[in-house]
Amino acid sequence: MKILGTGSALPDHIVTNDDLSKIVETSDEWITSRTGIRQRRISGGETVSELASKAALAALEQAKVSAEELDLIMVATITPDGIMPNMACMVQDRIGAVNATCFDINAACSGFLFALNTANAYLTSGMYQKILLIGAETLSKLVNWEDRTTCVLFGDGAGAAVVAADEQRYVAVSGSDGAKGQVLTAAQLPLRNFTTEQGDIVTPEQFYMYMNGQEVFKFAVRTVPDSILKIVEKAQVTVDEIDWFLLHQANERIIASVAKRLDIPMEKMPMNMDRYGNTSAASIPLLLDEVLRKGMIKPGNKVILSGFGGGLTWGTVYMEF
Ligand code: COA
């Protein structure tokens, strides 16, 4: 599989840690030292379908592919504008990709990597030839802005990639642990019909993002290094041979811990969570677009992408550029 082009879109509105310290009891010092996040973009009205479409158009332009050439669009998101129609169909309509089949993928922060794996499987089978995949979120609508333990972590944005079949190597490992799903939850949809006694309004507890931060932290610092070791074995390369590690941008301390455990120089782990926070499914494609546009990834480079998050889910990919 080959990435033909990438693109990003971010809301205009920047919210700094100092801005947050005016609405909850927190400080720039606490947030920066525990997470590495300094600011995030928060939607001032931009929807997921708008951000996703903007990122898609930038990726198509770079790929020199027209919207009509696309035969599949996948949007990874946990914050769609609504459940139906899906976001991929809304993107299709906005960009005029009239020949595409469209569906969404819900796998939280691993969503973009699962979309990439799905694209690779379709390309390998020959079912589709030109695929647009997007990770797009407006997490700000699921965050409880009175809860300092979560509201400082997340941001909004979208990243996209256009891919096609090619000789370049692609190797993936992935997994899920539904038994631990309750450590990271949001937007429950309780059963509500005339035979049940539940009220017809979702409670704030059911709606807002809930996270057991320490459990998620432990899961990430165990799973990411394990899956990197698995992927290098499967791809028959060594950790040292990898030029870049593009990890989900949740927390600088998680990335530093992975680097330490596998003895990887931090310079091989680009980060942008200082500017965007954790954008869930958008995190990896936003970072990928940034490093590609800066020319950091050179032809022939060996790159590992790794994501983890709600579900629980995780995925790691090895690609040669
Ligand atoms: N500002 C100031 N204090 C805060 C705070 C904030 N934003 N958030 C929590 N605190 C307080 C807590 O209330 C607690 O106070 P107490 O000791 O008086 O009870 C103290 O800081 C320590 O809280 P704790 O939860 O133990 O902090 P931590 O060191 O575990 O860091 C996270 C919290 C969320 C940064 C950390 O657990 C983490 O990064 N987890 C992974 C989260 C993640 O990546 N999620 C997304 C995965 S896709």
Boltz pocket constraint, residues with backbone or C-beta under 6 A from the ligand:
constraints:
  - pocket:
      binder: B
      contacts: [[A, 25], [A, 26], [A, 27], [A, 30], [A, 31], [A, 34], [A, 35], [A, 109], [A, 148], [A, 149], [A, 150], [A, 152], [A, 211], [A, 212], [A, 213], [A, 214], [A, 216], [A, 217], [A, 250], [A, 251], [A, 278], [A, 308], [A, 309], [A, 310]]
      max_distance: 6.0
